[in-house]
Amino acid sequence: MSSHHVVTDKQEPALIIANGEVCSTELLGQLLEWNPLVMVLDGAMDRALDLGIKIDVLLGDFDRNRNPEEILQYQQPIEIVKIVDQNKTDLEKGIEYLIEKGFAAVNIIWATGKRADHTIANITNIVRYKNKINIVIIDDYSKIFLLPKNFEKRYVKGFAISLIPVGEVNGIITSGLKYNLNNEKLKLGYRIGNSNEALSDENVKISYEEGDLLMMECHD
């Protein structure tokens, strides 16, 4: 669990470990396996250390009167980044750090569960930074990402899929789903594409004209 393989710099998505609900050790191990950089937000530091995770970057405002340099002496090499900005969450600061470092993609775990307001805010970051970095939020039950305007992927029959608009999304056309959309509109708070599923072991196709549409690949 403690180490991750050395890969070409920034070739694979970075990994941010946020401060929400802990995922399974199996999922955590899979995500740690091929990461060029593992960032832990300071609120999750103790839990990450308890799991023996090798931290590359620890980031936050460190407002708990603790000395991270002393605690993390044995984690060297490690970069400790202190950013005090009450207008941004630690997760937003972490994403912006990766953008500045030139990363094109990031997987984020421990970003859901616990407080609902934090979960919603974390998910909307996928859209907020869409033009700067590709964000995927992963937990034990779902994988959440922004759909491109034209999307195609093969799923097994019955695989659970939800389409969640951030704001309003127009001109949605789908095929391969149990409940397809034909040039229709989804709007957050009024109509969403929740709890759909793949109709068969074939490709699912989704396209839309305007807006921001999140895909949630779900499993219980």
Buried (B, 14 or more C-beta within 10 A) or exposed (E): EEEBEEEEEBEBBBBBBBBBBBBEEEBBEEBBEBBBBBBBBBBBBEBBBEBEBBBBBBBBBBEEEEEBEEBBEEBEEBEBBEBEEEEBBBBBBBBBBBBEEEBBBBBBBBBBBBEEEBBEBBBBBBBBBEEBBBBBBBBBBBBBBBBEEEBEBEBEEEBBBBBBBBEBBBBBBBBBBEEBBEEBBBEBEEEBBEEBBBBEEEEBBBBBEEBBBBBBBBEE
